[in-house]
């Protein structure tokens, strides 16, 4: 399973549930007594679960550094362990949920089966569809370059990062009965006046940090020359973004779709 830094998780998950949480309605959070957030990372989803449910929320992740952030910021119970093999007794929870976890696993069905064993009622997955991300920018090169990087990344990554409408069939294969499917859109907008985070994101583009983070996957899909050309074009685009921000003319909008699928354990409530 891929490893992520706290900074990466915060950057990619921030604001995901700040607006409408209607897509979480099928989880019946108000009725939950004990919830497991599998692959909780730094606890972005756990905060939402804790805010929406009177029940106990437990964060499970294999990375103790990520969990230390989650515990420090939420005060929730944390357990270090493999999310694909939860170290809990059978039927320990009435909801097991994961966010952006299955797309990083070589065998998502095995994880869903493990979640089913831990739950008396529901299992839910909230997964991004990375093949359907939309980007608009006043720097035209940013749109085309992000599309090229996304296509190369999807081709080079060793897991299915674009599960999309496959999720219900994966639930069925794991012995879960899908009861609800929703799509939630994570919208991120950068426009004047720019905050420190937006300016830091522009600087990251100018340095080519995003390509470095995904270099292994990109090099699987690109020749060395293709990667070098893409890196140079990306950095040039980043410098154009920085300059446009100095002039106050830069605007960017990104929409990342997340599929929310809820399945019932056989014999559940």
SULMO-V432128 format. One record per residue. N is the residue number from 1. RES is the residue in one small letter. SS is DSSP state (helix for helix, strand for strand, loop for the rest). PHI is phi in degrees with one decimal (none if undefined). Layout:
# SULMO-V432128
n=N res=RES ss=SS phi=PHI
n=N res=RES ss=SS phi=PHI
This chain:
# SULMO-V432128
n=1 res=x ss=loop phi=none
n=2 res=x ss=loop phi=-67.4
n=3 res=x ss=loop phi=-104.9
n=4 res=x ss=loop phi=-130.8
n=5 res=x ss=loop phi=-84.2
n=6 res=x ss=helix phi=-57.4
n=7 res=x ss=helix phi=-64.7
n=8 res=x ss=helix phi=-65.4
n=9 res=x ss=helix phi=-63.4
n=10 res=x ss=helix phi=-63.6
n=11 res=x ss=helix phi=-66.5
n=12 res=x ss=helix phi=-87.7
n=13 res=x ss=helix phi=-102.6
n=14 res=x ss=loop phi=-56.9
n=15 res=x ss=loop phi=81.7
n=16 res=x ss=loop phi=-56.9
n=17 res=x ss=loop phi=-117.0
n=18 res=x ss=loop phi=-69.8
n=19 res=x ss=loop phi=-95.3
n=20 res=x ss=loop phi=-66.2
n=21 res=x ss=loop phi=-114.7
n=22 res=x ss=helix phi=-59.7
n=23 res=x ss=helix phi=-65.2
n=24 res=x ss=helix phi=-89.0
n=25 res=x ss=helix phi=-53.8
n=26 res=x ss=helix phi=-64.7
n=27 res=x ss=helix phi=-76.4
n=28 res=x ss=loop phi=48.6
n=29 res=x ss=helix phi=-60.9
n=30 res=x ss=helix phi=-65.8
n=31 res=x ss=helix phi=-101.0
n=32 res=x ss=loop phi=-79.3
n=33 res=x ss=loop phi=-105.4
n=34 res=x ss=strand phi=-151.3
n=35 res=x ss=strand phi=-121.1
n=36 res=x ss=strand phi=-108.5
n=37 res=x ss=strand phi=-97.0
n=38 res=x ss=strand phi=-86.1
n=39 res=x ss=loop phi=70.8
n=40 res=x ss=loop phi=-67.9
n=41 res=x ss=loop phi=59.5
n=42 res=x ss=loop phi=-89.9
n=43 res=x ss=loop phi=89.5
n=44 res=x ss=helix phi=-60.1
n=45 res=x ss=helix phi=-71.1
n=46 res=x ss=helix phi=-57.0
n=47 res=x ss=helix phi=-60.2
n=48 res=x ss=helix phi=-66.8
n=49 res=x ss=helix phi=-59.0
n=50 res=x ss=helix phi=-66.9
n=51 res=x ss=helix phi=-71.6
n=52 res=x ss=helix phi=-97.0
n=53 res=x ss=loop phi=-125.5
n=54 res=x ss=loop phi=-80.0
n=55 res=x ss=loop phi=-79.8
n=56 res=x ss=strand phi=-78.5
n=57 res=x ss=strand phi=-113.3
n=58 res=x ss=strand phi=-116.3
n=59 res=x ss=strand phi=-99.5
n=60 res=x ss=strand phi=-119.6
n=61 res=x ss=strand phi=-158.2
n=62 res=x ss=loop phi=-81.0
n=63 res=x ss=loop phi=-100.6
n=64 res=x ss=helix phi=-65.6
n=65 res=x ss=helix phi=-67.3
n=66 res=x ss=helix phi=-64.8
n=67 res=x ss=helix phi=-66.3
n=68 res=x ss=helix phi=-65.4
n=69 res=x ss=helix phi=-66.7
n=70 res=x ss=helix phi=-58.9
n=71 res=x ss=helix phi=-67.5
n=72 res=x ss=helix phi=-64.4
n=73 res=x ss=helix phi=-94.5
n=74 res=x ss=helix phi=-115.8
n=75 res=x ss=loop phi=74.4
n=76 res=x ss=loop phi=-76.5
n=77 res=x ss=strand phi=-67.7
n=78 res=x ss=strand phi=-126.7
n=79 res=x ss=strand phi=-133.8
n=80 res=x ss=strand phi=-83.9
n=81 res=x ss=loop phi=177.4
n=82 res=x ss=loop phi=-73.2
n=83 res=x ss=helix phi=-64.7
n=84 res=x ss=helix phi=-83.3
n=85 res=x ss=helix phi=-137.4
n=86 res=x ss=loop phi=-57.3
n=87 res=x ss=loop phi=-83.8
n=88 res=x ss=loop phi=-134.4
n=89 res=x ss=loop phi=-67.8
n=90 res=x ss=loop phi=-58.1
n=91 res=x ss=loop phi=62.1
n=92 res=x ss=loop phi=-76.6
n=93 res=x ss=strand phi=-133.6
n=94 res=x ss=strand phi=-104.1
n=95 res=x ss=strand phi=-150.9
n=96 res=x ss=strand phi=-117.4
n=97 res=x ss=strand phi=-135.4
n=98 res=x ss=strand phi=-133.0
n=99 res=x ss=strand phi=-131.6
n=100 res=x ss=loop phi=51.9
n=101 res=x ss=loop phi=-109.0
n=102 res=x ss=helix phi=-60.4
n=103 res=x ss=helix phi=-65.1
n=104 res=x ss=helix phi=-104.7
n=105 res=x ss=loop phi=-109.6
n=106 res=x ss=loop phi=-70.6
n=107 res=x ss=loop phi=-134.7
n=108 res=x ss=helix phi=-64.0
n=109 res=x ss=helix phi=-65.3
n=110 res=x ss=helix phi=-60.9
n=111 res=x ss=helix phi=-64.9
n=112 res=x ss=helix phi=-62.5
n=113 res=x ss=helix phi=-63.2
n=114 res=x ss=helix phi=-64.7
n=115 res=x ss=helix phi=-64.3
n=116 res=x ss=helix phi=-59.9
n=117 res=x ss=helix phi=-66.5
n=118 res=x ss=helix phi=-87.0
n=119 res=x ss=strand phi=-111.2
n=120 res=x ss=strand phi=-89.8
n=121 res=x ss=strand phi=-138.3
n=122 res=x ss=strand phi=-121.3
n=123 res=x ss=strand phi=-127.5
n=124 res=x ss=strand phi=-133.7
n=125 res=x ss=strand phi=-130.0
n=126 res=x ss=strand phi=-120.1
n=127 res=x ss=strand phi=-127.6
n=128 res=x ss=strand phi=-73.8
n=129 res=x ss=strand phi=-103.0
n=130 res=x ss=helix phi=-71.4
n=131 res=x ss=helix phi=-84.2
n=132 res=x ss=helix phi=-121.7
n=133 res=x ss=loop phi=-76.2
n=134 res=x ss=strand phi=-112.8
n=135 res=x ss=strand phi=-131.8
n=136 res=x ss=strand phi=-131.5
n=137 res=x ss=strand phi=-150.7
n=138 res=x ss=loop phi=-74.5
n=139 res=x ss=loop phi=-96.8
n=140 res=x ss=helix phi=-57.1
n=141 res=x ss=helix phi=-62.0
n=142 res=x ss=helix phi=-63.9
n=143 res=x ss=helix phi=-65.3
n=144 res=x ss=helix phi=-69.7
n=145 res=x ss=helix phi=-68.1
n=146 res=x ss=helix phi=-62.9
n=147 res=x ss=helix phi=-64.3
n=148 res=x ss=helix phi=-63.3
n=149 res=x ss=helix phi=-64.7
n=150 res=x ss=helix phi=-62.8
n=151 res=x ss=helix phi=-65.1
n=152 res=x ss=helix phi=-66.8
n=153 res=x ss=helix phi=-62.8
n=154 res=x ss=helix phi=-61.2
n=155 res=x ss=helix phi=-70.9
n=156 res=x ss=helix phi=-98.0
n=157 res=x ss=loop phi=-73.7
n=158 res=x ss=loop phi=-94.3
n=159 res=x ss=loop phi=-125.0
n=160 res=x ss=loop phi=-89.1
n=161 res=x ss=loop phi=-91.8
n=162 res=x ss=strand phi=-134.0
n=163 res=x ss=loop phi=-59.7
n=164 res=x ss=helix phi=48.5
n=165 res=x ss=helix phi=-76.9
n=166 res=x ss=helix phi=-77.7
n=167 res=x ss=helix phi=-56.2
n=168 res=x ss=helix phi=-57.2
n=169 res=x ss=helix phi=-68.8
n=170 res=x ss=helix phi=-65.7
n=171 res=x ss=helix phi=-60.9
n=172 res=x ss=helix phi=-62.2
n=173 res=x ss=helix phi=-62.1
n=174 res=x ss=loop phi=-84.8
n=175 res=x ss=loop phi=86.8
n=176 res=x ss=strand phi=-109.2
n=177 res=x ss=strand phi=-97.7
n=178 res=x ss=strand phi=-61.0
n=179 res=x ss=strand phi=-117.7
n=180 res=x ss=strand phi=-161.4
n=181 res=x ss=strand phi=-136.4
n=182 res=x ss=strand phi=-128.6
n=183 res=x ss=strand phi=-119.7
n=184 res=x ss=strand phi=-116.8
n=185 res=x ss=strand phi=-108.4
n=186 res=x ss=strand phi=-92.6
n=187 res=x ss=strand phi=-101.9
n=188 res=x ss=strand phi=-127.2
n=189 res=x ss=strand phi=-125.0
n=190 res=x ss=strand phi=-117.8
n=191 res=x ss=loop phi=-156.9
n=192 res=x ss=loop phi=-63.0
n=193 res=x ss=loop phi=-76.8
n=194 res=x ss=loop phi=-83.2
n=195 res=x ss=loop phi=-89.2
n=196 res=x ss=helix phi=-62.0
n=197 res=x ss=helix phi=-64.2
n=198 res=x ss=helix phi=-65.2
n=199 res=x ss=helix phi=-67.5
n=200 res=x ss=helix phi=-65.6
n=201 res=x ss=helix phi=-63.3
n=202 res=x ss=helix phi=-64.9
n=203 res=x ss=helix phi=-63.4
n=204 res=x ss=helix phi=-62.4
n=205 res=x ss=helix phi=-62.0
n=206 res=x ss=helix phi=-63.2
n=207 res=x ss=helix phi=-84.7
n=208 res=x ss=loop phi=81.1
n=209 res=x ss=helix phi=-59.1
n=210 res=x ss=helix phi=-62.2
n=211 res=x ss=helix phi=-69.8
n=212 res=x ss=helix phi=-64.1
n=213 res=x ss=helix phi=-60.6
n=214 res=x ss=loop phi=-114.9
n=215 res=x ss=helix phi=-60.2
n=216 res=x ss=helix phi=-58.2
n=217 res=x ss=helix phi=-68.1
n=218 res=x ss=helix phi=-66.0
n=219 res=x ss=helix phi=-69.7
n=220 res=x ss=helix phi=-68.3
n=221 res=x ss=helix phi=-99.2
n=222 res=x ss=loop phi=-117.8
n=223 res=x ss=loop phi=-72.2
n=224 res=x ss=helix phi=-55.3
n=225 res=x ss=helix phi=-65.7
n=226 res=x ss=helix phi=-63.0
n=227 res=x ss=helix phi=-65.2
n=228 res=x ss=helix phi=-63.3
n=229 res=x ss=helix phi=-63.5
n=230 res=x ss=helix phi=-61.7
n=231 res=x ss=helix phi=-61.8
n=232 res=x ss=helix phi=-65.4
n=233 res=x ss=helix phi=-65.5
n=234 res=x ss=helix phi=-64.8
n=235 res=x ss=helix phi=-64.0
n=236 res=x ss=helix phi=-61.2
n=237 res=x ss=helix phi=-60.9
n=238 res=x ss=helix phi=-60.8
n=239 res=x ss=helix phi=-65.5
n=240 res=x ss=helix phi=-66.5
n=241 res=x ss=helix phi=-65.0
n=242 res=x ss=helix phi=-59.3
n=243 res=x ss=helix phi=-65.4
n=244 res=x ss=helix phi=-64.4
n=245 res=x ss=helix phi=-68.7
n=246 res=x ss=helix phi=-61.9
n=247 res=x ss=helix phi=-84.2
n=248 res=x ss=loop phi=75.0
n=249 res=x ss=loop phi=-110.9
n=250 res=x ss=loop phi=-87.3
n=251 res=x ss=loop phi=-137.4
n=252 res=x ss=strand phi=-144.1
n=253 res=x ss=strand phi=-131.7
n=254 res=x ss=strand phi=-131.2
n=255 res=x ss=strand phi=-125.7
n=256 res=x ss=strand phi=-112.8
n=257 res=x ss=strand phi=-80.6
n=258 res=x ss=strand phi=-117.9
n=259 res=x ss=strand phi=-93.5
n=260 res=x ss=strand phi=-110.1
n=261 res=x ss=strand phi=-119.2
n=262 res=x ss=strand phi=-118.9
n=263 res=x ss=strand phi=-124.4
n=264 res=x ss=strand phi=-101.6
n=265 res=x ss=strand phi=-72.0
n=266 res=x ss=loop phi=-55.0
n=267 res=x ss=loop phi=86.1
n=268 res=x ss=loop phi=-69.6
n=269 res=x ss=loop phi=-64.4
